[in-house]
Amino acid sequence: MRPSRNQKLIEALAVEIKARRQELALTQEDLAGRCDLDRPFISLIEVGKKQPTISVLYRLASALELSFADFVGRVESRYLQAG
């Protein structure tokens, strides 16, 4: 699969992951441990340098204590607000 070229969507995803992680008072290391990923990978996602697969997004949603649908909805809201 090719990476998305929709920079606004990538940024909305990155911002939502970081914002939710901070809402839960988690470090990147904490989040990485919750979803069995490396901390540098979390960092790269949060700055929009990496685009996670759907299965990784599902693990991130769970680690962020959200259903997948709620997580996607929050990303979509940020995306739409970016105009």
Summary of the structure (lengths in Angstrom):
residues: 83
radius of gyration: 11.7
end to end distance: 26.1
largest distance: 33.8
contacts: 213
relative contact order: 0.18
helix: 69%
strand: 0%
